[in-house]
């Protein structure tokens, strides 16, 4: 199964990570940083890597989760082919500064993308 591995880091003294491009596959798992200044974790999503919006559910509630440092979570809360993603320490109304740089590592599955690209190639042939 083809995979991608990408990382995003919240720099020390900040609350929002660098952006990572997840358009090549579906996020499967996310390794949480081994240290964490206590805070919820929320997400920002973008279709183009420039314009980001808060990730909310269908009732417009911000999606947040508790972080257990050094664990791995299933990335079921992220939409398939999410595009660009940033992690936020805290919520949109209550960001929390991380005192040390915190890195998240995402493992994505590209096998579905490969199948879709192959199917599209056959359709245009």
N, CA, C and O of each residue as an XYZ file, in Angstrom:
500
protein
N       0.845     -1.169      0.000
C       0.000      0.000      0.000
C       0.898      1.242      0.000
O       1.661      1.442      0.945
N       0.822      2.080     -1.041
C       1.642      3.292     -1.095
C       1.265      4.262      0.022
O       0.088      4.454      0.329
N       2.293      4.869      0.624
C       2.054      5.785      1.740
C       2.841      7.072      1.568
O       3.851      7.122      0.866
N       2.350      8.103      2.225
C       3.091      9.349      2.338
C       3.285      9.624      3.821
O       2.450      9.249      4.645
N       4.377     10.272      4.152
C       4.638     10.686      5.527
C       5.009     12.160      5.464
O       5.962     12.538      4.782
N       4.255     12.990      6.174
C       4.510     14.424      6.209
C       4.479     14.901      7.657
O       3.831     14.293      8.509
N       5.182     15.989      7.921
C       5.232     16.534      9.277
C       4.875     18.012      9.271
O       5.151     18.733      8.312
N       4.259     18.442     10.356
C       3.936     19.844     10.573
C       4.396     20.201     11.979
O       4.193     19.429     12.916
N       5.013     21.364     12.127
C       5.549     21.766     13.420
C       4.933     23.075     13.883
O       4.853     24.043     13.127
N       4.501     23.090     15.133
C       4.131     24.335     15.800
C       5.422     24.865     16.411
O       5.972     24.230     17.310
N       5.923     26.014     15.946
C       7.170     26.546     16.510
C       7.000     26.980     17.967
O       5.900     27.333     18.393
N       8.084     26.952     18.717
C       8.074     27.430     20.101
C       7.565     28.870     20.121
O       7.977     29.696     19.307
N       6.660     29.161     21.066
C       6.115     30.503     21.188
C       4.946     30.784     20.257
O       4.467     31.916     20.195
N       4.479     29.772     19.530
C       3.375     29.928     18.589
C       2.247     28.954     18.940
O       2.399     28.110     19.823
N       1.110     29.082     18.235
C      -0.011     28.165     18.467
C      -0.465     27.465     17.188
O      -1.307     26.569     17.251
N       0.075     27.856     16.024
C      -0.343     27.257     14.749
C       0.872     26.688     14.034
O       1.937     27.303     13.999
N       0.691     25.492     13.462
C       1.793     24.794     12.789
C       2.012     25.300     11.373
O       1.231     26.077     10.824
N       3.094     24.827     10.822
C       3.331     24.969      9.392
C       2.245     24.161      8.669
O       1.586     23.315      9.275
N       2.069     24.425      7.387
C       1.059     23.715      6.600
C       1.659     22.483      5.934
O       2.822     22.483      5.530
N       0.849     21.438      5.826
C       1.257     20.241      5.085
C       0.212     19.944      4.020
O      -0.982     20.164      4.221
N       0.683     19.442      2.890
C      -0.188     19.122      1.766
C      -0.609     17.658      1.869
O       0.225     16.758      1.766
N      -1.913     17.422      2.072
C      -2.443     16.062      2.178
C      -3.245     15.662      0.941
O      -3.942     14.648      0.968
N      -3.163     16.423     -0.122
C      -3.993     16.149     -1.292
C      -3.590     14.864     -2.016
O      -4.374     14.343     -2.809
N      -2.395     14.344     -1.765
C      -1.946     13.136     -2.447
C      -2.508     11.859     -1.830
O      -2.355     10.781     -2.403
N      -3.154     11.965     -0.675
C      -3.670     10.756     -0.044
C      -4.588     11.065      1.110
O      -4.787     12.222      1.479
N      -5.142     10.018      1.671
C      -6.021     10.137      2.827
C      -5.196      9.963      4.096
O      -4.449      8.993      4.228
N      -5.332     10.907      5.034
C      -4.630     10.787      6.309
C      -5.149      9.551      7.044
O      -6.358      9.384      7.208
N      -4.237      8.688      7.483
C      -4.616      7.465      8.192
C      -4.327      7.572      9.681
O      -5.181      7.269     10.514
N      -3.113      8.007     10.006
C      -2.685      8.089     11.393
C      -1.912      9.376     11.615
O      -1.342      9.948     10.685
N      -1.903      9.817     12.859
C      -1.131     11.003     13.222
C      -0.400     10.735     14.524
O      -1.014     10.392     15.534
N       0.926     10.895     14.495
C       1.753     10.764     15.691
C       1.721     12.101     16.423
O       2.082     13.136     15.863
N       1.289     12.069     17.671
C       1.265     13.265     18.504
C       2.668     13.531     19.042
O       3.435     12.595     19.269
N       3.007     14.805     19.245
C       4.336     15.107     19.803
C       4.491     14.508     21.196
O       3.510     14.331     21.918
N       5.743     14.195     21.568
C       5.969     13.557     22.872
C       5.793     14.525     24.034
O       5.537     14.094     25.158
N       5.923     15.803     23.787
C       5.649     16.813     24.803
C       4.498     17.678     24.324
O       4.276     17.802     23.119
N       3.763     18.277     25.250
C       2.615     19.102     24.856
C       2.224     19.996     26.010
O       1.935     19.511     27.104
N       2.212     21.305     25.778
C       1.663     22.226     26.759
C       0.163     21.984     26.752
O      -0.452     22.111     25.693
N      -0.461     21.641     27.876
C      -1.870     21.229     27.871
C      -2.785     22.196     27.108
O      -2.835     23.394     27.387
N      -3.500     21.630     26.142
C      -4.443     22.391     25.312
C      -5.198     21.414     24.434
O      -4.729     20.306     24.172
N      -6.371     21.832     23.981
C      -7.062     21.077     22.937
C      -6.265     21.210     21.645
O      -5.378     22.057     21.538
N      -6.584     20.374     20.672
C      -5.986     20.463     19.346
C      -7.113     20.726     18.356
O      -8.121     20.020     18.363
N      -6.951     21.729     17.512
C      -7.931     22.011     16.465
C      -7.198     22.122     15.129
O      -5.971     22.034     15.086
N      -7.937     22.314     14.050
C      -7.371     22.193     12.712
C      -7.832     23.322     11.804
O      -8.929     23.859     11.956
N      -6.972     23.667     10.860
C      -7.317     24.606      9.800
C      -7.084     23.875      8.479
O      -6.088     23.169      8.322
N      -8.001     24.046      7.539
C      -7.958     23.357      6.260
C      -7.952     24.385      5.131
O      -8.562     25.448      5.245
N      -7.256     24.060      4.040
C      -7.212     24.936      2.877
C      -7.248     24.097      1.605
O      -6.715     22.988      1.565
N      -7.868     24.625      0.589
C      -7.878     23.971     -0.720
C      -6.660     24.359     -1.545
O      -6.298     23.641     -2.476
N      -6.006     25.507     -1.215
C      -4.917     26.014     -2.050
C      -3.606     26.271     -1.303
O      -2.621     26.673     -1.922
N      -3.572     26.049      0.009
C      -2.363     26.291      0.784
C      -2.191     27.737      1.218
O      -1.208     28.069      1.880
N      -3.132     28.603      0.855
C      -3.049     30.023      1.214
C      -4.219     30.487      2.073
O      -4.026     31.212      3.049
N      -5.424     30.074      1.716
C      -6.634     30.500      2.420
C      -7.086     29.370      3.333
O      -7.533     28.329      2.853
N      -6.974     29.564      4.655
C      -7.304     28.528      5.623
C      -8.569     28.886      6.383
O      -8.847     30.057      6.641
N      -9.334     27.856      6.737
C     -10.524     28.025      7.554
C     -10.550     26.982      8.639
O      -9.951     25.915      8.505
N     -11.248     27.294      9.722
C     -11.374     26.354     10.829
C     -12.138     25.115     10.383
O     -13.126     25.223      9.656
N     -11.689     23.941     10.811
C     -12.397     22.694     10.522
C     -13.537     22.556     11.521
O     -13.309     22.481     12.729
N     -14.763     22.522     11.012
C     -15.949     22.382     11.841
C     -16.766     21.188     11.356
O     -16.583     20.713     10.235
N     -17.670     20.707     12.213
C     -18.549     19.619     11.798
C     -19.776     20.201     11.094
O     -19.867     21.412     10.893
N     -20.707     19.344     10.726
C     -21.869     19.811      9.944
C     -22.822     20.695     10.742
O     -23.730     21.302     10.173
N     -22.617     20.769     12.074
C     -23.427     21.685     12.873
C     -22.657     22.966     13.201
O     -23.069     23.737     14.068
N     -21.544     23.188     12.508
C     -20.692     24.372     12.645
C     -19.963     24.440     13.987
O     -19.569     25.519     14.427
N     -19.785     23.289     14.634
C     -19.001     23.234     15.875
C     -17.563     22.889     15.517
O     -17.303     21.964     14.749
N     -16.641     23.645     16.084
C     -15.226     23.412     15.824
C     -14.832     21.997     16.270
O     -15.200     21.557     17.359
N     -14.091     21.304     15.427
C     -13.621     19.960     15.764
C     -12.335     20.103     16.576
O     -11.350     20.673     16.107
N     -12.361     19.582     17.787
C     -11.199     19.604     18.671
C     -11.012     18.226     19.273
O     -11.939     17.417     19.316
N      -9.793     17.972     19.738
C      -9.564     16.736     20.478
C      -8.500     16.950     21.526
O      -7.681     17.866     21.440
N      -8.533     16.089     22.507
C      -7.520     16.122     23.559
C      -6.264     15.444     23.048
O      -6.334     14.470     22.299
N      -5.132     15.955     23.448
C      -3.853     15.383     23.045
C      -3.280     14.578     24.204
O      -3.153     15.077     25.322
N      -2.938     13.338     23.922
C      -2.174     12.525     24.859
C      -0.776     12.448     24.251
O      -0.577     11.761     23.250
N       0.202     13.151     24.850
C       1.535     13.218     24.254
C       2.123     11.843     23.962
O       1.966     10.901     24.740
N       2.808     11.750     22.816
C       3.512     10.538     22.447
C       2.642      9.397     21.952
O       3.111      8.263     21.858
N       1.376      9.676     21.631
C       0.485      8.621     21.139
C       0.275      8.759     19.634
O       0.705      9.731     19.013
N      -0.390      7.771     19.072
C      -0.766      7.789     17.654
C      -2.280      7.694     17.597
O      -2.880      6.849     18.261
N      -2.902      8.564     16.802
C      -4.357      8.535     16.672
C      -4.732      8.199     15.240
O      -3.973      8.461     14.308
N      -5.915      7.614     15.076
C      -6.474      7.450     13.736
C      -6.955      8.816     13.291
O      -7.565      9.545     14.073
N      -6.694      9.164     12.069
C      -7.020     10.496     11.570
C      -8.415     10.538     10.947
O      -8.605     11.131      9.885
N      -9.376      9.919     11.597
C     -10.735      9.848     11.044
C     -11.444     11.187     11.050
O     -12.435     11.359     10.340
N     -10.956     12.151     11.843
C     -11.627     13.445     11.898
C     -11.282     14.324     10.709
O     -11.935     15.344     10.490
N     -10.270     13.951      9.935
C      -9.879     14.753      8.790
C     -10.593     14.278      7.533
O     -10.686     13.074      7.294
N     -11.095     15.200      6.732
C     -11.787     14.790      5.520
C     -10.829     14.155      4.523
O      -9.649     14.502      4.477
N     -11.337     13.229      3.730
C     -10.526     12.598      2.695
C     -10.014     13.669      1.738
O     -10.733     14.608      1.395
N      -8.773     13.514      1.316
C      -8.157     14.468      0.400
C      -8.322     15.892      0.935
O      -8.805     16.786      0.240
N      -7.910     16.073      2.182
C      -8.158     17.323      2.899
C      -7.500     18.536      2.259
O      -7.872     19.661      2.591
N      -6.561     18.364      1.377
C      -5.829     19.510      0.854
C      -4.732     19.877      1.837
O      -3.971     19.013      2.271
N      -4.647     21.125      2.184
C      -3.633     21.609      3.109
C      -4.183     21.629      4.531
O      -5.356     21.928      4.751
N      -3.320     21.308      5.490
C      -3.724     21.211      6.895
C      -2.729     21.933      7.782
O      -1.518     21.861      7.572
N      -3.264     22.636      8.786
C      -2.458     23.196      9.877
C      -3.066     22.708     11.187
O      -4.279     22.529     11.296
N      -2.203     22.495     12.178
C      -2.634     22.147     13.526
C      -2.653     23.419     14.363
O      -1.783     24.278     14.216
N      -3.646     23.539     15.244
C      -3.698     24.668     16.171
C      -3.732     24.145     17.600
O      -4.525     23.264     17.933
N      -2.872     24.694     18.433
C      -2.901     24.420     19.863
C      -3.992     25.291     20.463
O      -3.907     26.519     20.433
N      -5.023     24.644     21.010
C      -6.176     25.367     21.528
C      -7.258     25.465     20.462
O      -7.253     24.721     19.482
N      -8.175     26.385     20.668
C      -9.288     26.568     19.731
C      -9.162     27.911     19.031
O      -8.270     28.702     19.336
N     -10.068     28.162     18.085
C     -10.003     29.438     17.362
C     -10.229     30.623     18.292
O      -9.692     31.704     18.049
N     -11.012     30.441     19.352
C     -11.257     31.527     20.294
C     -10.321     31.490     21.502
O     -10.311     32.422     22.306
N      -9.533     30.414     21.635
C      -8.619     30.291     22.767
C      -7.333     29.589     22.385
O      -7.056     28.504     22.897
N      -6.525     30.183     21.489
C      -5.260     29.538     21.138
C      -4.334     29.459     22.350
O      -4.360     30.327     23.222
N      -3.514     28.402     22.392
C      -2.592     28.184     23.503
C      -1.176     28.103     22.933
O      -0.892     27.274     22.068
N      -0.312     28.953     23.415
C       1.082     28.981     22.966
C       1.798     27.716     23.444
O       1.679     27.331     24.607
N       2.538     27.075     22.545
C       3.383     25.946     22.917
C       4.759     26.493     23.283
O       5.331     27.283     22.533
N       5.284     26.083     24.413
C       6.545     26.634     24.918
C       7.765     26.087     24.190
O       8.828     26.708     24.200
N       7.616     24.927     23.560
C       8.680     24.266     22.801
C       8.085     23.866     21.460
O       6.875     23.657     21.369
N       8.902     23.752     20.414
C       8.397     23.298     19.112
C       7.776     21.921     19.246
O       8.325     21.043     19.912
N       6.619     21.737     18.606
C       5.877     20.465     18.654
C       5.634     19.987     17.232
O       5.078     20.716     16.411
N       6.055     18.753     16.941
C       5.928     18.215     15.589
C       4.911     17.078     15.544
O       4.943     16.158     16.361
N       4.006     17.165     14.567
C       3.015     16.136     14.281
C       3.443     15.432     13.004
O       3.813     16.084     12.028
N       3.395     14.112     13.006
C       3.739     13.347     11.808
C       2.504     12.596     11.344
O       1.903     11.833     12.100
N       2.132     12.824     10.086
C       0.926     12.217      9.519
C       1.334     11.158      8.509
O       2.196     11.387      7.660
N       0.702      9.997      8.614
C       0.897      8.927      7.655
C      -0.366      8.869      6.807
O      -1.472      8.756      7.336
N      -0.201      8.944      5.505
C      -1.344      8.927      4.600
C      -1.284      7.763      3.645
O      -0.206      7.265      3.321
N      -2.435      7.334      3.197
C      -2.580      6.229      2.254
C      -2.853      6.814      0.878
O      -3.835      7.532      0.692
N      -1.998      6.515     -0.079
C      -2.165      7.034     -1.442
C      -2.761      6.004     -2.393
O      -2.945      6.298     -3.574
N      -3.065      4.815     -1.909
C      -3.535      3.761     -2.821
C      -4.827      4.150     -3.513
O      -4.991      3.839     -4.693
N      -5.756      4.818     -2.832
C      -7.007      5.237     -3.460
C      -6.740      6.272     -4.545
O      -7.381      6.251     -5.596
N      -5.787      7.185     -4.293
C      -5.440      8.193     -5.297
C      -4.885      7.516     -6.539
O      -5.208      7.905     -7.662
N      -4.050      6.504     -6.341
C      -3.485      5.787     -7.465
C      -4.585      5.123     -8.273
O      -4.560      5.170     -9.503
N      -5.550      4.505     -7.605
C      -6.655      3.863     -8.309
C      -7.495      4.884     -9.067
O      -7.891      4.631    -10.205
N      -7.770      6.023     -8.460
C      -8.554      7.050     -9.127
C      -7.812      7.602    -10.339
O      -8.418      7.796    -11.393
N      -6.504      7.858    -10.207
C      -5.737      8.382    -11.323
C      -5.704      7.371    -12.469
O      -5.799      7.758    -13.633
N      -5.570      6.091    -12.154
C      -5.563      5.042    -13.174
C      -6.922      5.009    -13.885
O      -6.982      4.888    -15.108
N      -7.997      5.114    -13.125
C      -9.340      5.097    -13.692
C      -9.544      6.289    -14.623
O     -10.103      6.139    -15.709
N      -9.094      7.469    -14.206
C      -9.237      8.665    -15.046
C      -8.444      8.511    -16.340
O      -8.910      8.914    -17.406
N      -7.238      7.925    -16.252
C      -6.419      7.708    -17.447
C      -7.141      6.805    -18.436
O      -7.113      7.055    -19.641
N      -7.797      5.739    -17.925
C      -8.531      4.823    -18.809
C      -9.707      5.532    -19.472
O     -10.015      5.265    -20.633
N     -10.378      6.451    -18.731
C     -11.535      7.147    -19.287
C     -11.148      8.077    -20.431
O     -11.907      8.241    -21.386
N      -9.956      8.691    -20.335
C      -9.542      9.651    -21.357
C      -8.857      8.970    -22.538
O      -8.634      9.610    -23.566
N      -8.524      7.704    -22.416
C      -7.833      6.996    -23.507
C      -8.800      6.616    -24.623
O      -8.391      6.015    -25.616
